[in-house]
Amino acid sequence: MKRLIITAAALASLFSAATLDIASAGSRTVVNQSGWGNGAAISQDGSSSVIFQTQRGRRNDVRTIQKGNRNYSDTFQRGRANRAFTDQLGARNEAVIGQEGSRNYGEIIQTGRGNIAGAAQMGSDNEAMIEQSGSNNAAATIQVGSGQSTSIVQNGGNNISVVIQGRR
């Protein structure tokens, strides 16, 4: 029986992988994956930060890096070959990426304090990039359809950006 359990665990690790590097006090990390070939990587250094990663489908990849205190990141992907990357370097930043479809790419980079960013994509071959440097910035991207691209760069403080694109 032990051999069967070990073999089943080894076989499951071939289909989905998660890498965790956590050196933080009072932080929380939740990774949920279903499907096969999905990859997840997390690095968390600080305190009281939260990471949620959910993937459904095939060959999706997600990576979240948090360095600082009280950061929040939530990534959801459904479909195949989607990629999402979040870097939070600072404190009290919030980032959400939601992707549904195929071959979508989402990236949020936050350095500073109190920044909020969100990207949602449906369809295929979309790309959304948000970069925030400073404090108290807010950015949102919503794309529906395929082959769309957005890039938001915010420097300084108290900037607000919203991009909505259509076609379906």
C-alpha positions, 0 to 999 in steps of 0.5 A: 500500500505504501508503494502505491501511495508513493508512486501515485504522489510521484506521478501527480508531481509530473503533471503539476508543480508548485515551488514555495520559498516562504520566509515570513511571519503571519503570512498566508499562501494558498495554491489550488491547481486542477488539470495537468502541466500547471506550474506555480512559484511563490516567494514571500519575504515579509509579514502579514501578506497573502497570496492566492493562486488558482489554476484550472486547465493545462500548461498554465504558469503563475509566479508571485513574489512578495517582499514587504509587509501586508501585500495581497495577491490573487491570481486566477487562470482557466484555460491553457498556456496562460501566464501570470506574474506578480511582483510586489516590493513594498507594503500594502500593495494589492494585485489581482489577475484573472485570465480565461482562455488561451495564451494570455499573459498578465504581469503586475509589478508594484514597488512602493506602498498602497498601490492597487492593480487589477487585470482581467482578460477573456479570449486568447493571445491577450497581454496586460502589463501594469507597473506601479512605482510610488504610492497610492496608485490605482490601475485596472485593465479589462479586455474581452476578445482576442489579440489585445494588448495594454500597458499601464505605467504609473510613477509617483503617487495618486495616479488613476488609470483605467483601460477597457477594450471590447470585441467578442 
